[in-house]
Amino acid sequence: HLVERGLGVVGVDLSPVSIARAREALPAAAFLAADVTALSLPLRHFGLVTAFNSVIHVPRRRHGALYRDVRRWLRPGGVFVVNVETDGESGEGTTEGWLDGVEMFWSGWTAAEEIALVERAGLTVVEAADRAAAGTRFTWLVCRRPA
């Protein structure tokens, strides 16, 4: 949708297999096989950062640092959309093999704790909504970097 409108898109995933599939499906976008918590991206470069079903795969002790990075990557007034665990059911986390043998981590805080981390990172939560899909419930946050 974004590429069709002429916008630059950068996708990041830990799995090289997922990145290869994404490149095949959408060759006009840029994709990086990388750990988002160790990523160096241009500062104040992006108007929108999304994290769909991804922050739950970052150890929860690193969520605050990740949100601070997102703030640095966003232009003033930029938007961050993320889904987080509603109840923090995975807690400190578990690990299992994933698509291509990449270790997948599952970890989360409650939505209220995630909101506090986002706000401490310097982002403003403009909307929070609980949504269920396919038997799983998440809280979706729409956040903005102040101008």
Buried (B, 14 or more C-beta within 10 A) or exposed (E): EEEEEEEEBBBBBBBBBBBBBBBEEBEEBEBBBBEBEEEEBEEEBBEEBBBEEBBBBBBBEBBBEBBBBBBBBBBEEBBBBBBBBBBBEBEEBEEEEBEEEBEBBBBBBBBEBBBBBBEEBBBEBEEBEEEEEEEEBBBBBBBBBEE
